[in-house]
Amino acid sequence: MVSVPMHNRIICIEIFGLWGKFDLRWDLSPRVNVLSGLNGSGKSTTLHALACLLRGKSFSDEELQRVRSVAVTFDDGSTLSSESAGNKPVRNVDVISTFDSRLKDPDALQKLSEGEVRTEIDWEIYRLQKRYITYQLAQGKKIISLLTCHAPQSEIEAINNQKTEFFDLVDSLLGKTHKTSDRTSDELSFLSDDGTRLSPYMLSAGEKQLLLILATALTQDSVPSILLMDEPDISMHFDWQTSLLENVLKINPNAQLIVSTHSPALVMNGWLDTVSEVSDLVVKRYNG
């Protein structure tokens, strides 16, 4: 099995040749980091370049026209650069881009999902369902191990409480649309107020976004993780935007959040000091 590196936190991101005009340096905090700026300023481009690097992907010719290279420094002193050969994906990283665009070639995926996967978010939720099942199996193994060694009941309850708190949070957020989590299901699913079962693909775009973000945080299983989110506020209710960062950290307090947005609502509840403007991060400008 190939060894995959795992790092706790990113402390610095450097972008070289953004649009062939700028170099940026973004020093990060261990918890919440929000990148803001005008449309076209390079927010999404920066996060996309970072995601490619952390996933171990090479830049395409088209991507190299937007960013020449990207480098990160981790809190353990290690570094990673897109200019180095043979980069491996960093294991504890999740990337969420929640634009609900139609899939270009949906036929095979629709057959796999019995016709339910139609958009990019649907595809991400389809993948999340598999991850959620794996998470539940891992939680079950933990409980069996604790029972076998006669661990204190409080340790077993702590494992069960993690998922219970997630469901309680999701139910409180979806309450106004009369939906609740189906806690008896092996997959993520919901019930309407008349008892009708709803698959996550039947949710609204904003509800899908919310579920995708919060369930990703849940399945990180409280492990120190890096979560990249590109404009997570798109299609999301104002109230959900204002509580999103707080809610993600409730589910995984050990996550480092790296977010791009131009929504003031996302940061208005105590996160204003986490915001960095793209224009303030420029360390070099190219002439001509």
Buried (B, 14 or more C-beta within 10 A) or exposed (E): EEEEBBBBBBBBBBBBBBBEEBBBBBEBEBBBBBBBBEEEBBBBBBBBBBBBBBBBEEBEEEBBEBBBBBBBBBBEEEEBBBEEEEBEEBBBBBBBBBBBEEBEEBEEBBEEBEEBBBBBBBBBBBEBBEBBBEBBEEBEEBBEEBEEEEEEEEEBEEBEEBBEEBBEBBBEBBEEBEBBBBEEEEEBBBBEEEEEEBBBBBBBBBBBBBBBBBBBBBBBBBEBBBBBBBBBBBBBBEEBBBBBBEBBBBBBEBBBBBBBBBBEBBBEEEBEEBBBBBEEBBEEEEEE
